[in-house]
Amino acid sequence: MDDQQNVLTYEIIKAAVAGEKRATERIMAYYDDYMTELATVKERQPDGSVRTYVDEDLKQEIALKLLEEIPNFPLEEAERVVGEDEAEI
C-alpha cells in the first residue's frame, strides 16, 4: 500500500471504533509490517544454524487481538489531546 494512503488519522481511528469496515482494514494494513515483525521467530536447528520465519498462527493471534481492541480505543482522551493541539495553533 502506498505510504501516502496508509496514514492513520484521528478520523480513521474514530470510524474504526464506530465499526466502519474500511477504516478497520486501513488500521490492519497500517500495522501489518509491525505484526509480521512481532510474529517473526528465530529457531535454532539441530545443525546449529538459525531458521527465521513468520509464525502465521502467531500473526493471526496478534491481528485478532488488535481487532478486539479497536473498539476500546480511548476516543475521549484523543479528542482532548486533539483539542489541546488545535488550541496551541
ABEGO torsion letter per residue (X at the ends): XBAAABBBBAAAAAAAAAGBAAAAAAAAAAAAAAAAAAABBBBBBAAGBBBBBBBAAAAAAAAAAAAAAAAABBAAAAAAAAAAAAAAX
